[in-house]
């Protein structure tokens, strides 16, 4: 159980950092984090961190795929956890 908590903490911190880094790169017109990578981080457990990054840095908030996709990933993950623990 402790390993799962550490994993979730790390993946969410990574997703949050990736959103912050990508926002900074967008402002500087630097090399960006691929959208596929941001979605992958969310899909493997980092959706809360990715959503927090979107809100904190107002990043990707005009992209329908992110505004709908990130919460959808979180809902699916919550349903999976519910199904596994009932």
MMTF fields as JSON, N, C-alpha, C and O atoms, coordinates in Angstrom:
{
  "mmtfVersion": "1.0.0",
  "mmtfProducer": "UNKNOWN",
  "numBonds": 343,
  "numAtoms": 344,
  "numGroups": 86,
  "numChains": 1,
  "numModels": 1,
  "chainsPerModel": [1],
  "groupsPerChain": [86],
  "chainIdList": ["A"],
  "bondAtomList": [4, 2, 8, 6, 12, 10, 16, 14, 20, 18, 24, 22, 28, 26, 32, 30, 36, 34, 40, 38, 44, 42, 48, 46, 52, 50, 56, 54, 60, 58, 64, 62, 68, 66, 72, 70, 76, 74, 80, 78, 84, 82, 88, 86, 92, 90, 96, 94, 100, 98, 104, 102, 108, 106, 112, 110, 116, 114, 120, 118, 124, 122, 128, 126, 132, 130, 136, 134, 140, 138, 144, 142, 148, 146, 152, 150, 156, 154, 160, 158, 164, 162, 168, 166, 172, 170, 176, 174, 180, 178, 184, 182, 188, 186, 192, 190, 196, 194, 200, 198, 204, 202, 208, 206, 212, 210, 216, 214, 220, 218, 224, 222, 228, 226, 232, 230, 236, 234, 240, 238, 244, 242, 248, 246, 252, 250, 256, 254, 260, 258, 264, 262, 268, 266, 272, 270, 276, 274, 280, 278, 284, 282, 288, 286, 292, 290, 296, 294, 300, 298, 304, 302, 308, 306, 312, 310, 316, 314, 320, 318, 324, 322, 328, 326, 332, 330, 336, 334, 340, 338],
  "bondOrderList": [1, 1, 1, 1, 1, 1, 1, 1, 1, 1, 1, 1, 1, 1, 1, 1, 1, 1, 1, 1, 1, 1, 1, 1, 1, 1, 1, 1, 1, 1, 1, 1, 1, 1, 1, 1, 1, 1, 1, 1, 1, 1, 1, 1, 1, 1, 1, 1, 1, 1, 1, 1, 1, 1, 1, 1, 1, 1, 1, 1, 1, 1, 1, 1, 1, 1, 1, 1, 1, 1, 1, 1, 1, 1, 1, 1, 1, 1, 1, 1, 1, 1, 1, 1, 1],
  "groupList": [{"groupName": "UNK", "atomNameList": ["N", "CA", "C", "O"], "elementList": ["N", "C", "C", "O"], "formalChargeList": [0, 0, 0, 0], "bondAtomList": [1, 0, 2, 1, 3, 2], "bondOrderList": [1, 1, 2], "singleLetterCode": "X", "chemCompType": "L-PEPTIDE LINKING"}],
  "groupTypeList": [0, 0, 0, 0, 0, 0, 0, 0, 0, 0, 0, 0, 0, 0, 0, 0, 0, 0, 0, 0, 0, 0, 0, 0, 0, 0, 0, 0, 0, 0, 0, 0, 0, 0, 0, 0, 0, 0, 0, 0, 0, 0, 0, 0, 0, 0, 0, 0, 0, 0, 0, 0, 0, 0, 0, 0, 0, 0, 0, 0, 0, 0, 0, 0, 0, 0, 0, 0, 0, 0, 0, 0, 0, 0, 0, 0, 0, 0, 0, 0, 0, 0, 0, 0, 0, 0],
  "groupIdList": [1, 2, 3, 4, 5, 6, 7, 8, 9, 10, 11, 12, 13, 14, 15, 16, 17, 18, 19, 20, 21, 22, 23, 24, 25, 26, 27, 28, 29, 30, 31, 32, 33, 34, 35, 36, 37, 38, 39, 40, 41, 42, 43, 44, 45, 46, 47, 48, 49, 50, 51, 52, 53, 54, 55, 56, 57, 58, 59, 60, 61, 62, 63, 64, 65, 66, 67, 68, 69, 70, 71, 72, 73, 74, 75, 76, 77, 78, 79, 80, 81, 82, 83, 84, 85, 86],
  "secStructList": [7, 2, 2, 2, 2, 2, 2, 2, 2, 2, 2, 2, 2, 2, 2, 2, 2, 2, 2, 2, 2, 2, 2, 2, 2, 2, 2, 2, 6, 7, 7, 7, 7, 7, 2, 2, 2, 2, 2, 2, 2, 0, 0, 0, 0, 0, 2, 2, 2, 2, 2, 2, 2, 2, 2, 2, 6, 6, 7, 1, 6, 6, 7, 2, 2, 2, 2, 2, 2, 2, 2, 2, 2, 2, 2, 2, 2, 2, 2, 2, 2, 2, 2, 2, 2, 7],
  "xCoordList": [0.821, 0.0, 0.87, 0.549, 1.966, 2.868, 3.517, 3.721, 3.84, 4.447, 3.485, 3.897, 2.197, 1.189, 1.074, 0.984, 1.076, 0.993, 2.209, 2.068, 3.38, 4.603, 4.552, 4.926, 4.086, 3.954, 3.003, 3.32, 1.829, 0.84, 1.359, 1.115, 2.061, 2.653, 3.666, 3.671, 4.51, 5.541, 4.94, 5.36, 3.976, 3.412, 2.597, 2.577, 1.931, 1.181, 2.108, 1.837, 3.194, 4.193, 4.803, 5.04, 5.055, 5.601, 4.647, 5.069, 3.372, 2.372, 2.235, 2.121, 2.248, 2.176, 3.395, 3.267, 4.569, 5.805, 5.768, 6.172, 5.291, 5.238, 4.35, 4.677, 3.236, 2.345, 3.045, 2.968, 3.722, 4.434, 5.558, 5.727, 6.313, 7.423, 6.91, 7.48, 5.837, 5.29, 4.773, 4.944, 4.151, 3.674, 4.859, 4.803, 5.923, 7.111, 7.73, 8.143, 7.788, 8.332, 7.441, 7.941, 6.148, 5.225, 5.473, 5.465, 5.689, 5.956, 7.281, 7.398, 8.286, 9.614, 9.768, 10.821, 8.703, 8.744, 9.846, 10.533, 9.989, 10.987, 10.398, 9.259, 11.171, 10.725, 9.65, 9.872, 8.502, 7.332, 7.255, 7.879, 6.486, 6.171, 5.042, 4.019, 5.203, 4.127, 2.82, 2.827, 1.708, 0.405, 0.203, -0.406, 0.713, 0.6, 1.253, 0.732, 2.376, 3.067, 2.237, 2.151, 1.627, 0.793, -0.396, -0.741, -1.016, -2.126, -1.647, -2.347, -0.475, 0.071, 0.321, 0.002, 0.891, 1.109, -0.214, -0.294, -1.24, -2.56, -3.122, -3.691, -2.964, -3.545, -2.915, -3.579, -1.653, -0.99, -1.098, -0.359, -2.016, -2.288, -2.078, -2.344, -1.608, -1.304, -2.382, -2.103, -3.605, -4.662, -4.931, -5.152, -4.924, -5.109, -3.995, -4.267, -2.762, -1.652, -1.75, -1.452, -2.166, -2.318, -3.434, -3.283, -4.55, -5.67, -5.257, -5.588, -4.54, -4.059, -3.134, -3.215, -2.253, -1.361, -2.107, -1.747, -3.144, -3.957, -4.566, -4.589, -5.051, -5.712, -4.721, -4.928, -3.639, -2.662, -2.004, -1.838, -1.634, -0.92, -1.79, -1.292, -3.09, -4.025, -3.455, -3.343, -3.106, -2.442, -3.337, -3.912, -3.454, -4.26, -5.745, -6.506, -6.17, -7.569, -8.478, -9.7, -7.902, -8.708, -8.749, -9.375, -8.073, -8.058, -9.158, -9.073, -10.186, -11.308, -10.826, -11.352, -9.832, -9.344, -8.804, -8.913, -8.226, -7.705, -8.809, -8.898, -9.641, -10.701, -11.676, -12.191, -11.929, -12.829, -12.039, -12.463, -10.903, -10.142, -9.549, -9.641, -8.946, -8.311, -9.331, -9.102, -10.449, -11.447, -12.046, -12.381, -12.179, -12.712, -11.769, -12.222, -10.477, -9.499, -9.63, -9.604, -9.771, -9.917, -11.176, -11.138, -12.274, -13.524, -13.357, -13.773, -12.758, -12.529, -11.647, -11.909, -10.612, -9.729, -10.485, -10.297, -11.332, -12.117, -13.081, -13.271, -13.684, -14.59, -13.839, -14.351, -12.642, -11.829, -11.49, -11.594, -11.085, -10.763, -12.01, -11.933, -13.146, -14.404, -14.708, -15.047, -14.586, -14.886, -13.946, -14.369, -12.683, -11.696, -11.832, -11.427, -12.399, -12.444, -13.822, -13.982, -14.796, -16.147, -16.313, -17.382],
  "yCoordList": [-1.193, 0.0, 1.264, 2.25, 1.219, 2.37, 2.607, 3.753, 1.535, 1.667, 2.338, 3.165, 1.988, 2.609, 4.099, 4.914, 4.456, 5.865, 6.642, 7.763, 6.059, 6.712, 6.866, 7.908, 5.825, 5.893, 7.011, 7.815, 7.059, 8.083, 9.488, 10.421, 9.635, 10.935, 11.336, 12.48, 10.411, 10.699, 10.989, 11.942, 10.199, 10.393, 11.684, 12.352, 12.036, 13.288, 14.495, 15.52, 14.378, 15.45, 15.599, 16.715, 14.48, 14.521, 15.161, 15.944, 14.834, 15.423, 16.925, 17.714, 17.307, 18.728, 19.467, 20.541, 18.886, 19.486, 19.581, 20.598, 18.537, 18.543, 19.667, 20.311, 19.904, 21.006, 22.351, 23.23, 22.506, 23.756, 23.968, 25.067, 22.925, 23.006, 23.349, 24.201, 22.688, 22.938, 24.369, 25.003, 24.879, 26.267, 27.226, 28.184, 26.968, 27.809, 27.769, 28.796, 26.577, 26.433, 27.128, 27.688, 27.097, 27.776, 29.283, 29.94, 29.816, 31.256, 31.635, 32.7, 30.75, 31.031, 30.538, 30.706, 29.927, 29.339, 28.284, 28.177, 27.517, 26.448, 25.113, 25.032, 24.081, 22.722, 22.297, 22.343, 21.89, 21.596, 20.12, 19.262, 19.855, 18.483, 18.016, 18.693, 16.887, 16.41, 16.184, 15.712, 16.527, 16.32, 14.856, 14.532, 13.983, 12.552, 12.188, 11.353, 12.809, 12.56, 13.057, 12.385, 14.229, 14.762, 13.832, 13.582, 13.326, 12.39, 11.063, 10.455, 10.617, 9.365, 9.482, 8.566, 10.604, 10.822, 10.785, 10.218, 11.387, 11.363, 9.947, 9.528, 9.216, 7.878, 6.875, 5.933, 7.067, 6.112, 6.529, 6.031, 7.441, 7.791, 9.246, 9.646, 10.046, 11.44, 12.436, 13.627, 11.968, 12.892, 14.016, 15.15, 13.758, 14.892, 15.943, 17.143, 15.497, 16.429, 17.2, 18.394, 16.525, 17.186, 18.226, 19.331, 17.868, 18.812, 19.998, 21.14, 19.739, 20.834, 21.759, 22.98, 21.172, 21.985, 22.825, 23.974, 22.248, 23.005, 24.227, 25.317, 24.038, 25.15, 26.153, 27.363, 25.646, 26.544, 27.479, 28.671, 26.923, 27.717, 28.11, 28.633, 27.858, 28.153, 27.646, 28.384, 26.38, 25.769, 24.724, 23.883, 24.778, 23.84, 23.962, 23.033, 25.09, 25.246, 25.619, 25.638, 25.91, 26.192, 25.003, 25.056, 23.931, 22.715, 21.79, 21.28, 21.577, 20.731, 19.338, 18.735, 18.829, 17.483, 17.407, 16.363, 18.492, 18.505, 18.822, 18.19, 19.797, 20.207, 19.055, 18.91, 18.251, 17.104, 15.838, 15.038, 15.665, 14.431, 14.172, 13.058, 15.177, 14.976, 14.596, 13.632, 15.325, 14.886, 13.515, 12.746, 13.213, 11.904, 10.792, 9.747, 11.005, 10.016, 9.83, 8.704, 10.928, 10.855, 10.076, 9.262, 10.317, 9.604, 8.11, 7.285, 7.762, 6.344, 5.698, 4.574, 6.399, 5.859, 5.671, 4.668, 6.629, 6.514, 5.331, 4.615, 5.127, 3.983, 2.662, 1.7, 2.612, 1.393, 1.103, -0.04, 2.129, 1.945, 1.469, 0.557, 2.084, 1.673, 0.216, -0.553, -0.168, -1.53, -2.543, -3.629, -2.176, -3.086, -3.221, -4.233, -2.209, -2.221, -2.51, -2.504, -2.756, -3.015, -4.432, -4.81],
  "zCoordList": [0.0, 0.0, 0.0, -0.664, 0.749, 0.807, -0.554, -0.955, -1.261, -2.59, -3.555, -4.369, -3.472, -4.334, -4.031, -4.949, -2.76, -2.372, -2.883, -3.372, -2.773, -3.27, -4.785, -5.324, -5.467, -6.924, -7.333, -8.21, -6.693, -7.055, -6.753, -7.519, -5.661, -5.337, -6.407, -6.863, -6.802, -7.803, -9.175, -9.832, -9.621, -10.955, -11.022, -12.056, -9.937, -9.921, -9.865, -10.492, -9.12, -9.11, -10.501, -10.962, -11.165, -12.519, -13.515, -14.366, -13.414, -14.308, -14.054, -14.992, -12.789, -12.431, -12.984, -13.572, -12.789, -13.31, -14.831, -15.394, -15.503, -16.971, -17.486, -18.482, -16.817, -17.22, -17.018, -17.877, -15.888, -15.614, -16.627, -17.154, -16.891, -17.846, -19.24, -19.922, -19.664, -20.992, -21.108, -22.149, -20.064, -20.076, -20.209, -20.98, -19.46, -19.561, -20.953, -21.491, -21.524, -22.877, -23.901, -24.876, -23.693, -24.609, -24.581, -25.622, -23.399, -23.284, -23.94, -24.545, -23.816, -24.37, -25.808, -26.422, -26.336, -27.682, -27.794, -28.81, -26.725, -26.691, -27.08, -27.54, -26.894, -27.218, -26.213, -25.003, -26.714, -25.887, -25.507, -26.132, -24.483, -24.085, -25.005, -25.104, -25.673, -26.557, -25.789, -24.652, -26.427, -25.793, -25.442, -24.423, -26.282, -26.016, -24.673, -23.934, -24.367, -23.102, -21.925, -20.897, -22.072, -20.996, -20.725, -19.571, -21.791, -21.612, -21.03, -20.221, -21.428, -20.893, -19.391, -18.633, -18.964, -17.532, -16.769, -15.679, -17.341, -16.708, -16.67, -15.662, -17.761, -17.869, -16.906, -16.473, -16.569, -15.666, -14.201, -13.351, -13.914, -12.524, -12.168, -11.035, -13.106, -12.8, -13.18, -13.322, -13.344, -13.766, -12.754, -13.178, -11.437, -10.519, -10.657, -10.618, -10.814, -10.991, -12.296, -12.34, -13.355, -14.651, -14.602, -15.122, -13.977, -13.852, -12.991, -13.309, -11.91, -11.056, -11.844, -11.717, -12.661, -13.489, -14.505, -14.761, -15.081, -16.038, -15.363, -15.935, -14.158, -13.453, -12.877, -12.973, -12.275, -11.662, -12.675, -12.419, -13.823, -14.823, -16.008, -17.004, -15.899, -16.992, -18.312, -19.291, -18.307, -19.454, -20.094, -19.404, -21.414, -22.207, -21.899, -22.167, -21.342, -20.952, -22.126, -21.979, -23.269, -24.463, -25.409, -26.467, -25.015, -25.823, -25.304, -24.187, -26.119, -25.695, -25.308, -24.373, -26.021, -25.709, -24.282, -23.64, -23.779, -22.41, -21.401, -20.348, -21.729, -20.805, -20.558, -19.45, -21.562, -21.423, -21.086, -20.252, -21.732, -21.613, -20.243, -19.728, -19.65, -18.341, -17.26, -16.53, -17.135, -16.156, -16.49, -15.588, -17.772, -18.17, -17.725, -17.257, -17.865, -17.401, -15.892, -15.396, -15.171, -13.711, -13.321, -12.399, -14.009, -13.713, -13.978, -13.164, -15.1, -15.407, -14.344, -13.917, -13.921, -12.878, -11.563, -10.874, -11.219, -9.992, -10.074, -9.091, -11.236, -11.414, -11.306, -10.733, -11.847, -11.746, -10.29, -9.844, -9.549, -8.124, -7.373, -6.55, -7.658, -7.014, -7.319, -6.42, -8.6, -9.018, -8.352, -7.957, -8.235, -7.638, -6.124, -5.553, -5.473, -4.012, -3.442, -2.221, -4.256, -3.706, -3.276, -2.796]
}
